[in-house]
């Protein structure tokens, strides 16, 4: 359950989710940026990409690949959250297969046209 850690995540409109995590008395905020459905990319390819990341990690959460980045709770007040959110959002978008990116663009255009 939640332990009461409350933070404002800049860039939440970018689709980056913040999840509280506690383990052995240590608390952190895990930032998750969606990449695509698990079936859209070969797991071996994603594992290779994961080894090339400069920060964060690729994980499978709820049937989809995400970029995962942990920030210790003790550093939330001083962490450059805006930059971190932008980084993982842009990284996730760059890793998405072309058809996923194209579908997202089409959805955005359809929304704007409505």
Secondary structure as UniProt FT lines:
FT   TURN            10..11
FT   HELIX           12..14
FT   STRAND          16..23
FT   TURN            24..25
FT   STRAND          26..37
FT   HELIX           38..40
FT   HELIX           43..52
FT   STRAND          57..61
FT   TURN            62..63
FT   STRAND          64..72
FT   HELIX           73..75
FT   TURN            76..78
FT   HELIX           81..95
FT   HELIX           98..113
//
